[in-house]
Amino acid sequence: MDVRQDEDALASAELRAVKVAGPPVAGAVQALHAACDAKSRVAVVSNNSSDCVKEFLAINGIAGLVNEVIGRPRPRPDRMKPAPYPLLAAAQALGVEPAEMVLIGDAVTDVEAAMAATARSIGFANKPLKRSTLADAGADVVILDMQAVADALVLLGPPDRHA
């Protein structure tokens, strides 16, 4: 098998798996709604295939809350996180500078990718041991649940365009 065949097989397996995956993590949908209400543009940056991510969003009725999906670069696994490529691609697609972005991720590779792209990062410690691991990796902030993101965005509200 070559890299393209491997990628096709992996993407196919991901699409099968996403059909039986559980719902989004608690608070994630609220965070997406709060981001939209705050007039923030949202990109999902994943080491999974973009088709898999789009299918997950569609199955869960949240595709309309996401502006861009940047999945695993085909056939370039060397451009996956922790490489900055996915974040740089998201910044370009959203029309923003990478330094204006904030990546929320649950892995050290997410934090490393954000740092490499000059973006900020929020470490999502969805398991107890991840709190110190993400902080040690250099996450700007570490949260324990996604509802914290939703709550913060609601408090911030949309930007004041007249200030």
C-alpha positions as CSV (number, residue, x, y, z in Angstrom):
1,M,0.0,0.0,0.0
2,D,1.2,3.5,-0.7
3,V,0.4,6.6,1.4
4,R,-2.7,7.4,-0.7
5,Q,-4.1,4.0,-0.2
6,D,-3.4,4.1,3.5
7,E,-5.1,7.5,3.7
8,D,-8.2,6.2,1.8
9,A,-8.4,3.2,4.1
10,L,-8.0,5.4,7.2
11,A,-10.6,7.9,6.0
12,S,-13.1,5.1,5.2
13,A,-12.6,3.7,8.7
14,E,-13.1,7.1,10.3
15,L,-16.4,7.6,8.4
16,R,-17.6,4.2,9.7
17,A,-16.5,5.0,13.2
18,V,-18.1,8.5,13.3
19,K,-21.5,6.9,12.6
20,V,-21.3,5.2,16.0
21,A,-19.5,7.9,17.9
22,G,-21.1,9.5,20.9
23,P,-22.4,13.0,21.0
24,P,-20.1,16.0,21.3
25,V,-18.4,16.4,24.7
26,A,-20.6,18.2,27.3
27,G,-20.5,22.0,26.8
28,A,-19.1,21.9,23.3
29,V,-22.3,22.7,21.5
30,Q,-23.0,25.5,23.9
31,A,-19.5,26.8,23.3
32,L,-20.1,26.7,19.5
33,H,-23.4,28.6,19.9
34,A,-21.8,31.2,22.2
35,A,-19.0,31.7,19.6
36,C,-21.5,32.3,16.9
37,D,-23.5,34.7,19.2
38,A,-20.2,36.5,19.9
39,K,-19.7,36.8,16.1
40,S,-16.5,34.7,16.3
41,R,-15.6,32.6,13.3
42,V,-15.0,28.9,14.1
43,A,-12.7,26.4,12.4
44,V,-12.3,22.8,13.4
45,V,-8.7,21.7,13.0
46,S,-8.2,17.9,13.2
47,N,-5.8,15.2,12.5
48,N,-8.8,13.2,11.3
49,S,-10.1,13.4,7.8
50,S,-12.1,16.5,7.0
51,D,-14.9,14.2,5.7
52,C,-15.0,12.5,9.1
53,V,-15.3,15.8,10.9
54,K,-17.9,17.2,8.6
55,E,-20.0,14.0,9.0
56,F,-19.7,14.2,12.8
57,L,-20.9,17.9,12.7
58,A,-23.8,17.0,10.4
59,I,-24.9,13.9,12.4
60,N,-25.0,16.1,15.5
61,G,-26.8,19.0,13.8
62,I,-24.0,21.5,14.4
63,A,-22.4,21.9,10.9
64,G,-23.9,25.4,10.6
65,L,-21.9,26.5,13.7
66,V,-18.6,25.9,12.0
67,N,-17.1,28.1,9.3
68,E,-14.2,25.9,8.2
69,V,-13.0,22.3,8.6
70,I,-9.3,21.7,8.2
71,G,-8.7,17.9,8.3
72,R,-5.6,15.8,7.9
73,P,-3.7,17.0,4.9
74,R,-3.8,14.4,2.1
75,P,-1.4,12.7,1.5
76,R,0.9,14.7,3.8
77,P,0.9,13.2,7.3
78,D,4.0,15.3,8.0
79,R,1.7,18.4,8.1
80,M,-0.5,17.0,10.8
81,K,-0.5,18.6,14.3
82,P,2.0,19.3,16.0
83,A,3.0,20.9,12.7
84,P,1.5,24.4,12.4
85,Y,0.1,23.7,8.9
86,P,-3.5,23.0,9.9
87,L,-3.7,26.2,11.9
88,L,-2.1,28.3,9.2
89,A,-4.6,26.9,6.7
90,A,-7.4,27.7,9.1
91,A,-6.1,31.3,9.6
92,Q,-6.0,31.7,5.8
93,A,-9.5,30.3,5.3
94,L,-10.9,32.5,8.0
95,G,-9.0,35.6,6.8
96,V,-7.2,36.2,10.1
97,E,-3.7,36.3,11.3
98,P,-2.6,33.2,13.3
99,A,-1.9,35.3,16.3
100,E,-5.6,36.3,16.4
101,M,-6.6,32.6,16.8
102,V,-7.2,30.5,19.8
103,L,-7.0,26.7,19.5
104,I,-8.9,24.6,22.0
105,G,-7.3,21.2,22.2
106,D,-7.0,18.2,24.5
107,A,-3.5,17.0,23.4
108,V,0.0,18.2,23.8
109,T,0.3,18.2,20.0
110,D,-2.5,20.8,19.9
111,V,-0.6,23.1,22.2
112,E,2.6,22.5,20.2
113,A,0.8,23.3,16.9
114,A,-0.7,26.5,18.3
115,M,2.7,27.6,19.6
116,A,4.4,26.8,16.2
117,A,1.7,28.8,14.4
118,T,1.9,31.7,16.9
119,A,-1.7,31.2,18.0
120,R,-2.8,31.0,21.6
121,S,-4.1,27.8,23.1
122,I,-6.6,26.6,25.6
123,G,-5.8,23.2,27.0
124,F,-8.9,21.1,27.5
125,A,-8.1,18.7,30.4
126,N,-10.9,16.2,29.7
127,K,-9.0,13.7,31.9
128,P,-7.6,14.5,35.3
129,L,-3.9,13.9,34.4
130,K,-4.1,16.2,31.4
131,R,-4.2,19.3,33.5
132,S,-0.5,19.4,34.3
133,T,0.5,17.9,31.0
134,L,-1.2,20.6,29.0
135,A,0.1,23.3,31.3
136,D,3.6,22.0,31.1
137,A,3.3,21.9,27.3
138,G,2.7,25.6,27.4
139,A,-1.1,26.0,27.1
140,D,-2.0,29.6,27.7
141,V,-5.0,28.5,29.8
142,V,-6.2,25.1,31.0
143,I,-9.9,24.3,31.4
144,L,-11.6,21.3,32.9
145,D,-14.8,21.4,30.9
146,M,-16.1,23.0,27.7
147,Q,-18.9,24.7,29.5
148,A,-16.2,27.1,30.8
149,V,-15.6,28.3,27.2
150,A,-19.3,28.7,26.6
151,D,-19.7,30.7,29.8
152,A,-16.7,33.0,29.0
153,L,-18.0,33.7,25.5
154,V,-21.4,34.6,26.8
155,L,-19.9,36.9,29.4
156,L,-17.8,38.6,26.7
157,G,-20.6,38.9,24.2
158,P,-20.2,40.2,20.7
159,P,-17.4,42.7,20.1
160,D,-18.4,46.3,20.3
161,R,-17.9,47.6,16.8
162,H,-18.4,51.2,17.8
163,A,-15.7,51.5,20.5
